[in-house]
Amino acid sequence: MNLKTARILAAAYHILMLYFVTWPGLLPFAKAEPLVFGLPFTMAWIAAWISGSVVCLILLDTVEKRYRTKDGADD
């Protein structure tokens, strides 16, 4: 995967995350039942998006490390 594609995918994920953890994107998922790992569904939904964000940023960093030059500047 090239650097530009990785950055676009990471940005798209975070834009979707912004929509689905705020109003109105959260409305279909705003309920207390069922419990997921002991958390109300809404909290588990937000925690899943945050966890996905961590994974997304780790993958983006892995791709960016391949494209870094010796002096630290990127394209």
For each residue, the residues with C-beta under 8 A, 3 or more apart:
1: 5 6 63
2: 5 6
3: 6 7 63 64 67 74 75
4: 7 8
5: 1 2 8 9
6: 1 2 3 9 10 59 60 63 64
7: 3 4 10 11 60
8: 4 5 11 12
9: 5 6 12 13 56
10: 6 7 13 14 56 57 59 60
11: 7 8 14 15
12: 8 9 15 16
13: 9 10 16 17 52 53 56
14: 10 11 17 18 53 56
15: 11 12 18 19
16: 12 13 19 20
17: 13 14 20 21 49 52 53
18: 14 15 21 22
19: 15 16 22 25
20: 16 17 25 26 29 45 49
21: 17 18 25 26 45 46 49
22: 18 19 25 26
23: 26 27
24: 27
25: 19 20 21 22
26: 20 21 22 23 29 30 42 45 46
27: 23 24 30
28:
29: 20 26 41 42 45
30: 26 27 42
31: 40 41 42
32: 40 41 42
33: 40 41
34: 41
35: 38 39 40 41
36: 39 41 44
37: 44
38: 35
39: 35 36 43 44 47
40: 31 32 33 35 43 44
41: 29 31 32 33 34 35 36 44 45
42: 26 29 30 31 32 45 46
43: 39 40 46 47
44: 36 37 39 40 41 47 48
45: 20 21 26 29 41 42 48 49
46: 21 26 42 43 49 50
47: 39 43 44 50 51
48: 44 45 51 52
49: 17 20 21 45 46 52 53
50: 46 47 53 54
51: 47 48 54 55
52: 13 17 48 49 55 56
53: 13 14 17 49 50 56 57
54: 50 51 57 58
55: 51 52 58 59
56: 9 10 13 14 52 53 59 60
57: 10 53 54 60 61
58: 54 55 61 62
59: 6 10 55 56 62 63
60: 6 7 10 56 57 63 64
61: 57 58 64 65
62: 58 59 65 66
63: 1 3 6 59 60 66 67
64: 3 6 60 61 67 68 74
65: 61 62 68
66: 62 63
67: 3 63 64 74 75
68: 64 65 72 74
69: 72 73 74
70:
71:
72: 68 69
73: 69
74: 3 64 67 68 69
75: 3 67
